[in-house]
Amino acid sequence: MAVLEFDARTAEVARAMAGRLAVLAGEAGEAGERTGRESMPDEASLATGYPGIALSLLHAGRVLAEPALIDAGQALLRRSAQATVEKPLSGAGLYTGTAGFASVLLDFSAHDPRYLPSLRRIADRLGEQIAAEPRREPGEGLPERDFDVVAGAAGQLAAAARLCVALESTPGDPVHTAAEQLTEYLLSVTEPDSRQRVGWFTPPHHYPAHPGFKEQNPHGLYNLGFAHGLPGIISALCAAAAAGIGGSAPAEGLARTTAWLVRHRLADDLPGAAWPSFLQAEEGTGRPVTPAGRRSARAAWCYGAPGIGISLLSAAKVLGDNGLEETAVGALQRVVDWAPAERFIFAPNLCHGHAGLLTVYQRAYAATGLASFRTMAEDSLSAVLSLVDEDRPYLVADEPERGQRVDDPGFLNGAAGVLLALCGALSPQAAGWDEIFFLTPA
């Protein structure tokens, strides 16, 4: 995989950031004093807990040739495992539960085969957990957490598909069965009903407790963000297709869902495709309202053209669809052509920040060879480095709102994710971590 050239400043920041995160492998009390927290939240979750930090230290230790960082990552992974014994993970979600822990353990087992027996056990547990999880069938609408990347079926399927490949699972193995069930479920979720509503329609009574949802979308919505909407489903189906799960059905579903997404892009005269964060549902029918005069979403992984473009690029490769690839490239290039202020990106992190753009455009450059994508990745790396602050506990802080800074060591919104993006910029070997982030193999 093509990556950015080695940069001494990047290595310096990565080494310093890894050193501060490695402190968390010490006593919990000492870590609490340094972070201003009494303890790490959700110790075994990928999004905010120890597994994501362990993953970043594994890759940093390998890239920077510092075995002590790998040792610290292994210590945090053990703490995560202990936490699941004391308080078993209640869900199978990628960022919230067992699928995330298994995904991190998969990377550790690739580094050290001694983790393979544990990986096989956790894969079986994940398969059994997915099989036992009740699922609402499409009908009158679903909450996003049922199908999304963060907690739902999309993230679970991507993790299960990766495990099937790594462990060479066969039909009948718990994780293989789970992957087949999740593929079938997501395909059913993307089918239109007789009223031309697709199954992942979300009615107001299923909205998360976020301000503005009901006011902006009074009759229901269709989420178009990678983290919680259709692009994540598309990428999960790409993962299933790559793993040979479900025969030809995932590709057939991809053709249908990508056509739907392209059809519902913003109607404007600007080059390249763009989408809003949501499509509003029409009163009475619940059908999606074709966006006209709407503003595009911010330029991030979680919402906006970067996350959508990278999912369409993956689908285009699976389908061999040159037209779809052109749409994906156009969406990604449109963000490149925006002035930085138009992108509304100011945090350093993966989810909604510059590290996410760095990772998106590194993969896009590797897939297409377009020089503008390489330049965008380099600019995003420079933006991350410009936000380093020696006075912050982890050198970078999340900024969920302008001027509101949060010291977070975690994967999705914190320093661990930033460190992984820096490692990917330093080494082709480390860039492979992004399979967790994009759900699909590079």
MIDREN-164683 format. One record per residue (C-alpha): x, y, z. Coordinates in steps of 0.001 Angstrom, whole numbers, m for minus. Layout:
N
+---------+---------+---------+
!      c1 !      c2 !      c3 !
+---------+---------+---------+
!       X !       Y !       Z !
...
+---------+---------+---------+
***
This chain:
442
+---------+---------+---------+
!      c1 !      c2 !      c3 !
+---------+---------+---------+
!       0 !       0 !       0 !
!    1386 !    3407 !    m954 !
!    1900 !    5709 !    2018 !
!    3363 !    9084 !    2706 !
!    7127 !    9407 !    2789 !
!    8839 !    9110 !    6145 !
!    8694 !   12376 !    8048 !
!   10962 !   13044 !   11021 !
!    8418 !   15322 !   12689 !
!    5698 !   12686 !   12320 !
!    7942 !   10076 !   13933 !
!    8838 !   12460 !   16742 !
!    5191 !   13193 !   17539 !
!    4205 !    9521 !   17229 !
!    6956 !    8502 !   19655 !
!    5969 !   11155 !   22199 !
!    2257 !   10359 !   21916 !
!    2868 !    6631 !   22266 !
!    4974 !    7261 !   25354 !
!    2139 !    9125 !   27013 !
!    m429 !    6495 !   26104 !
!    1869 !    3743 !   27369 !
!    1565 !    5247 !   30853 !
!   m1973 !    3843 !   30896 !
!    m461 !     360 !   31132 !
!     576 !    1273 !   34676 !
!   m1650 !    1388 !   37704 !
!   m5180 !    2716 !   37118 !
!   m4794 !    5263 !   39877 !
!   m1672 !    6768 !   38314 !
!   m3395 !    6914 !   34911 !
!   m6400 !    8577 !   36506 !
!   m4238 !   11299 !   38022 !
!   m2592 !   12005 !   34683 !
!   m5805 !   12071 !   32657 !
!   m8043 !   13842 !   35125 !
!  m10372 !   10841 !   35118 !
!  m11047 !    8409 !   37918 !
!  m10842 !    5495 !   35460 !
!  m11056 !    4682 !   31805 !
!  m14663 !    4346 !   30604 !
!  m15774 !    1139 !   28902 !
!  m12445 !    m597 !   29444 !
!  m13069 !   m3266 !   26800 !
!  m14710 !   m1135 !   24084 !
!  m12839 !    m203 !   20925 !
!  m14161 !    3355 !   20716 !
!  m13073 !    4666 !   24105 !
!  m11384 !    1876 !   26026 !
!   m8143 !     m31 !   26285 !
!   m8370 !   m2184 !   23105 !
!   m8020 !     796 !   20762 !
!   m5110 !    2175 !   22776 !
!   m3485 !   m1264 !   22800 !
!   m3818 !   m1431 !   19018 !
!   m2135 !    1952 !   18598 !
!     757 !     927 !   20839 !
!    1209 !   m2340 !   18933 !
!    1587 !    m509 !   15631 !
!    3665 !    2300 !   17127 !
!    6032 !    m215 !   18696 !
!    6518 !   m1958 !   15369 !
!    6885 !    1226 !   13308 !
!    9222 !    2931 !   15761 !
!   11125 !    m273 !   16652 !
!   10365 !     145 !   20359 !
!    9417 !   m3220 !   21920 !
!    8465 !   m1511 !   25187 !
!    5474 !      38 !   23433 !
!    4324 !   m3387 !   22259 !
!    4709 !   m4645 !   25835 !
!    2506 !   m1767 !   27038 !
!     m81 !   m2596 !   24379 !
!    m124 !   m6222 !   25464 !
!    m600 !   m5140 !   29082 !
!   m3614 !   m3032 !   28102 !
!   m5038 !   m5918 !   26089 !
!   m4730 !   m8161 !   29145 !
!   m6506 !   m5522 !   31232 !
!   m9303 !   m5464 !   28658 !
!   m9618 !   m9238 !   28851 !
!   m9741 !   m9094 !   32649 !
!  m12423 !   m6433 !   32448 !
!  m14594 !   m8695 !   30300 !
!  m14297 !  m11455 !   32899 !
!  m15452 !   m9103 !   35640 !
!  m18097 !   m7463 !   33452 !
!  m18809 !   m9408 !   30236 !
!  m19458 !   m7337 !   27142 !
!  m23224 !   m7164 !   26768 !
!  m23246 !   m6434 !   23039 !
!  m21495 !   m7575 !   19882 !
!  m20909 !   m4086 !   18421 !
!  m17681 !   m3101 !   16667 !
!  m17065 !      68 !   18643 !
!  m19020 !    m940 !   21735 !
!  m18588 !   m4663 !   22261 !
!  m17118 !   m8030 !   21389 !
!  m16559 !   m7399 !   17667 !
!  m14162 !   m4574 !   18456 !
!  m12203 !   m6560 !   20999 !
!  m11939 !   m9457 !   18547 !
!  m10771 !   m7100 !   15777 !
!   m7927 !   m5815 !   17941 !
!   m6989 !   m9321 !   19039 !
!   m6816 !  m10263 !   15347 !
!   m4072 !   m7682 !   14783 !
!   m2193 !   m8906 !   17855 !
!   m2405 !  m12507 !   16637 !
!    m906 !  m11456 !   13286 !
!    2032 !  m10049 !   15264 !
!    2294 !  m12973 !   17689 !
!     676 !  m16356 !   16869 !
!     435 !  m17145 !   20564 !
!   m2767 !  m15080 !   20560 !
!   m4441 !  m17424 !   18054 !
!   m6092 !  m19762 !   20611 !
!   m7607 !  m16729 !   22351 !
!   m8697 !  m15348 !   18991 !
!  m10477 !  m18585 !   18111 !
!  m12295 !  m18553 !   21457 !
!  m13392 !  m14934 !   21090 !
!  m14480 !  m15597 !   17491 !
!  m16717 !  m18434 !   18689 !
!  m18073 !  m16218 !   21465 !
!  m18770 !  m13407 !   18990 !
!  m20576 !  m15808 !   16670 !
!  m22741 !  m17125 !   19497 !
!  m23438 !  m13603 !   20736 !
!  m24503 !  m12411 !   17288 !
!  m26755 !  m15446 !   16845 !
!  m28434 !  m14786 !   20197 !
!  m28937 !  m11053 !   19636 !
!  m32586 !  m10202 !   18902 !
!  m33041 !   m8185 !   15700 !
!  m35952 !   m6041 !   14641 !
!  m37122 !   m6867 !   11157 !
!  m37575 !   m4033 !    8658 !
!  m41123 !   m2775 !    8545 !
!  m42102 !     447 !   10246 !
!  m38533 !    1615 !   10644 !
!  m35421 !     817 !   12658 !
!  m33162 !    2629 !   15117 !
!  m29728 !    3312 !   13662 !
!  m28037 !    1203 !   16343 !
!  m29618 !   m1912 !   14807 !
!  m27741 !   m1630 !   11502 !
!  m24922 !     897 !   11882 !
!  m21139 !     566 !   12096 !
!  m20738 !    1639 !   15706 !
!  m22990 !    m856 !   17515 !
!  m25097 !   m2541 !   14865 !
!  m25074 !   m5192 !   12184 !
!  m22694 !   m3420 !    9757 !
!  m19801 !   m3273 !   12202 !
!  m20517 !   m6769 !   13471 !
!  m20553 !   m8213 !    9953 !
!  m17253 !   m6579 !    9003 !
!  m15541 !   m7992 !   12100 !
!  m17052 !  m11444 !   11577 !
!  m15984 !  m11458 !    7919 !
!  m12383 !  m10574 !    8824 !
!  m12322 !  m13354 !   11397 !
!  m13687 !  m15859 !    8868 !
!  m10811 !  m15082 !    6514 !
!   m8092 !  m15016 !    9187 !
!   m9221 !  m18248 !   10853 !
!  m10176 !  m19985 !    7598 !
!  m13594 !  m20730 !    9035 !
!  m15999 !  m23110 !    7334 !
!  m19810 !  m23185 !    7165 !
!  m21123 !  m24280 !   10524 !
!  m18467 !  m22470 !   12555 !
!  m20219 !  m19989 !   14890 !
!  m18546 !  m16910 !   13394 !
!  m19189 !  m18095 !    9825 !
!  m22851 !  m18722 !   10597 !
!  m23065 !  m15289 !   12213 !
!  m21534 !  m13630 !    9150 !
!  m24082 !  m15355 !    6899 !
!  m26967 !  m14280 !    9153 !
!  m25763 !  m10675 !    9297 !
!  m25303 !  m10536 !    5525 !
!  m28847 !  m11772 !    5004 !
!  m30143 !   m9266 !    7559 !
!  m28405 !   m6261 !    5992 !
!  m29604 !   m7280 !    2553 !
!  m33162 !   m7346 !    3884 !
!  m32631 !   m3935 !    5494 !
!  m31698 !   m2419 !    2121 !
!  m34736 !   m3771 !     244 !
!  m37433 !   m1212 !    m644 !
!  m40983 !   m1960 !     472 !
!  m44213 !   m1379 !   m1470 !
!  m44138 !    2304 !    m420 !
!  m40528 !    2704 !   m1684 !
!  m39151 !    3059 !    1814 !
!  m35961 !    1106 !    2432 !
!  m35661 !    m923 !    5607 !
!  m33105 !    1322 !    7311 !
!  m35601 !    4208 !    7431 !
!  m35581 !    5648 !   10972 !
!  m38848 !    7123 !   12338 !
!  m38812 !    9874 !   14997 !
!  m39607 !    7515 !   17875 !
!  m36318 !    5704 !   17191 !
!  m34138 !    8834 !   17075 !
!  m31106 !    8969 !   19373 !
!  m31149 !   11655 !   22038 !
!  m29359 !   14276 !   19944 !
!  m30549 !   17883 !   19744 !
!  m32136 !   18953 !   16490 !
!  m33049 !   15530 !   15081 !
!  m36814 !   15904 !   15402 !
!  m36810 !   19579 !   14444 !
!  m34802 !   18955 !   11260 !
!  m36479 !   15666 !   10342 !
!  m40016 !   15709 !   11760 !
!  m41313 !   12723 !    9737 !
!  m38329 !   10388 !    9833 !
!  m34915 !   10245 !    8203 !
!  m32445 !    8219 !    6184 !
!  m28942 !    8493 !    7641 !
!  m26207 !    9003 !    5029 !
!  m23190 !    9006 !    7354 !
!  m20585 !    6235 !    7306 !
!  m20799 !    5794 !   11070 !
!  m24574 !    5407 !   11347 !
!  m26021 !    5074 !    7869 !
!  m26013 !    3503 !    4423 !
!  m22277 !    3938 !    3562 !
!  m21370 !    1724 !    6525 !
!  m23807 !    m934 !    5322 !
!  m22233 !    m740 !    1853 !
!  m18739 !   m1244 !    3273 !
!  m19898 !   m4164 !    5410 !
!  m21370 !   m5852 !    2341 !
!  m18035 !   m5271 !     593 !
!  m16338 !   m7088 !    3476 !
!  m18789 !   m9980 !    3130 !
!  m18161 !  m10174 !    m622 !
!  m14388 !  m10148 !     m94 !
!  m14713 !  m12995 !    2415 !
!  m16938 !  m15066 !     136 !
!  m19902 !  m14826 !    2500 !
!  m23360 !  m15144 !     962 !
!  m22341 !  m16089 !   m2572 !
!  m23399 !  m13517 !   m5164 !
!  m25999 !  m11869 !   m2921 !
!  m23697 !   m9186 !   m1403 !
!  m22660 !   m7966 !   m4863 !
!  m26306 !   m7831 !   m5944 !
!  m27116 !   m5846 !   m2811 !
!  m24192 !   m3515 !   m3455 !
!  m25413 !   m2760 !   m6953 !
!  m28844 !   m1853 !   m5560 !
!  m27672 !     212 !   m2584 !
!  m24960 !    2152 !   m4390 !
!  m27411 !    3071 !   m7169 !
!  m29830 !    4312 !   m4493 !
!  m27124 !    6409 !   m2854 !
!  m25912 !    7924 !   m6116 !
!  m29503 !    8716 !   m7106 !
!  m30060 !   10635 !   m3864 !
!  m27023 !   12912 !   m3999 !
!  m27393 !   16675 !   m3853 !
!  m28792 !   18285 !   m6962 !
!  m26403 !   21117 !   m7756 !
!  m24189 !   22289 !  m10584 !
!  m20854 !   21765 !   m8827 !
!  m18455 !   19079 !  m10069 !
!  m18317 !   15874 !   m8069 !
!  m20983 !   14304 !   m5898 !
!  m22003 !   15420 !   m2398 !
!  m24645 !   14450 !     113 !
!  m26294 !   15934 !    3206 !
!  m25983 !   14157 !    6552 !
!  m29575 !   12890 !    6290 !
!  m32422 !   12636 !    3842 !
!  m35713 !   13797 !    5272 !
!  m38705 !   11485 !    5011 !
!  m41856 !   12709 !    3327 !
!  m44864 !   13247 !    5564 !
!  m47353 !   10424 !    5322 !
!  m45378 !    8139 !    3011 !
!  m41991 !    8015 !    4729 !
!  m40274 !    8029 !    1330 !
!  m36950 !    9861 !    1076 !
!  m37162 !   13428 !    m170 !
!  m34710 !   14135 !   m2982 !
!  m32423 !   16849 !   m1629 !
!  m32657 !   20206 !   m3369 !
!  m31067 !   23348 !   m2012 !
!  m29606 !   21432 !     937 !
!  m26078 !   21990 !    2163 !
!  m23627 !   19118 !    1992 !
!  m22459 !   17462 !    5182 !
!  m19121 !   18274 !    6760 !
!  m16078 !   16637 !    5173 !
!  m15438 !   13799 !    7618 !
!  m15359 !   10019 !    7955 !
!  m18465 !    9926 !   10143 !
!  m20588 !   12198 !    7927 !
!  m19845 !   13608 !    4517 !
!  m18237 !   12854 !    1172 !
!  m14962 !   11374 !    2528 !
!  m16704 !    8485 !    4280 !
!  m19264 !    8063 !    1493 !
!  m16627 !    8293 !   m1231 !
!  m14383 !    5665 !     319 !
!  m17340 !    3267 !     709 !
!  m18324 !    3758 !   m2937 !
!  m14714 !    3256 !   m4001 !
!  m14673 !    m103 !   m2202 !
!  m17987 !   m1095 !   m3794 !
!  m16772 !     m83 !   m7255 !
!  m13804 !   m2439 !   m6899 !
!  m16065 !   m5315 !   m5844 !
!  m18493 !   m4670 !   m8698 !
!  m15937 !   m3735 !  m11341 !
!  m18068 !    m639 !  m11970 !
!  m16053 !    2136 !  m13610 !
!  m18948 !    4591 !  m13482 !
!  m19337 !    4105 !   m9747 !
!  m15590 !    4557 !   m9298 !
!  m15810 !    7860 !  m11173 !
!  m18578 !    8991 !   m8818 !
!  m16514 !    8002 !   m5779 !
!  m13432 !    9789 !   m7084 !
!  m15512 !   12854 !   m7905 !
!  m16928 !   12955 !   m4379 !
!  m13462 !   12697 !   m2839 !
!  m12031 !   15286 !   m5247 !
!  m14843 !   17725 !   m4456 !
!  m13629 !   17826 !    m852 !
!  m10056 !   18401 !   m2042 !
!  m11261 !   21387 !   m4065 !
!  m13050 !   23004 !   m1134 !
!  m11330 !   25725 !     829 !
!  m10258 !   24353 !    4252 !
!  m12907 !   26444 !    6025 !
!  m15661 !   24830 !    3928 !
!  m14734 !   21356 !    5162 !
!  m15668 !   22254 !    8767 !
!  m12858 !   20089 !   10129 !
!  m10950 !   21411 !   13115 !
!  m10377 !   18461 !   15498 !
!   m7339 !   16178 !   15149 !
!   m9146 !   12840 !   15547 !
!  m10337 !    9994 !   13312 !
!  m14102 !   10345 !   13565 !
!  m14626 !   13973 !   12569 !
!  m11093 !   15300 !   12297 !
!   m7897 !   15640 !   10296 !
!   m6589 !   12164 !   11199 !
!   m9700 !   10718 !    9577 !
!   m9053 !   12691 !    6392 !
!   m5402 !   11611 !    6443 !
!   m6492 !    7972 !    6593 !
!   m9240 !    8347 !    3977 !
!   m6972 !   10020 !    1450 !
!   m4060 !    7655 !    2019 !
!   m6339 !    4771 !    1104 !
!   m7871 !    6716 !   m1794 !
!   m4402 !    7506 !   m3134 !
!   m3375 !    3855 !   m2823 !
!   m6501 !    2799 !   m4745 !
!   m6346 !    5398 !   m7511 !
!   m2804 !    6814 !   m7678 !
!   m4223 !   10346 !   m8013 !
!   m1672 !   12957 !   m6995 !
!   m4362 !   15269 !   m5588 !
!   m5322 !   12593 !   m3051 !
!   m1713 !   12240 !   m1966 !
!   m1493 !   16002 !   m1513 !
!   m4721 !   15971 !     508 !
!   m3271 !   13281 !    2773 !
!     m94 !   15310 !    3260 !
!   m2108 !   18451 !    4047 !
!   m4191 !   16516 !    6563 !
!   m1034 !   15186 !    8201 !
!     287 !   18729 !    8487 !
!   m2999 !   19803 !   10066 !
!   m2743 !   17028 !   12669 !
!     832 !   18010 !   13538 !
!    m161 !   21678 !   13831 !
!   m2621 !   20772 !   16603 !
!     m41 !   19067 !   18816 !
!     125 !   20752 !   22219 !
!    2805 !   19639 !   24671 !
!     637 !   20810 !   27562 !
!   m2175 !   18338 !   26789 !
!   m1920 !   14926 !   28477 !
!   m1873 !   13072 !   25137 !
!    m528 !   15922 !   22950 !
!   m3839 !   16253 !   21090 !
!   m7362 !   16890 !   22342 !
!  m10719 !   16269 !   20722 !
!  m12748 !   19353 !   19883 !
!  m16381 !   18240 !   19506 !
!  m17422 !   21904 !   19349 !
!  m15330 !   24941 !   18573 !
!  m13310 !   25860 !   21666 !
!  m14490 !   22817 !   23663 !
!  m11450 !   20563 !   24156 !
!  m11571 !   17082 !   25652 !
!   m8497 !   15034 !   26587 !
!   m9339 !   11583 !   25270 !
!   m6844 !    8710 !   24885 !
!   m9294 !    6541 !   22927 !
!   m9528 !    5256 !   19367 !
!  m12435 !    7033 !   17704 !
!  m12199 !   10547 !   19135 !
!   m8836 !   10509 !   20863 !
!   m5093 !   10158 !   20741 !
!   m4972 !    6424 !   19987 !
!   m6718 !    6989 !   16671 !
!   m4427 !    9896 !   15852 !
!   m1393 !    7732 !   16664 !
!   m2642 !    4997 !   14324 !
!   m3066 !    7530 !   11525 !
!     500 !    8744 !   12113 !
!    1789 !    5164 !   12085 !
!      11 !    4557 !    8798 !
!    1748 !    7613 !    7363 !
!    5120 !    6253 !    8466 !
!    4922 !    2630 !    7372 !
!    3107 !     534 !    4750 !
!    2852 !   m2304 !    7281 !
!    1064 !    m101 !    9805 !
!   m1389 !    1271 !    7229 !
!   m3266 !   m2043 !    7307 !
!   m4910 !   m1109 !   10626 !
!   m7432 !     879 !    8593 !
!   m9393 !   m2299 !    7796 !
!  m11100 !   m1749 !   11152 !
!  m11897 !    1863 !   10258 !
!  m13215 !    1232 !    6724 !
!  m14528 !   m2330 !    7351 !
!  m12949 !   m3557 !    4111 !
!   m9502 !   m4829 !    3067 !
!   m7341 !   m2257 !    1294 !
+---------+---------+---------+
***
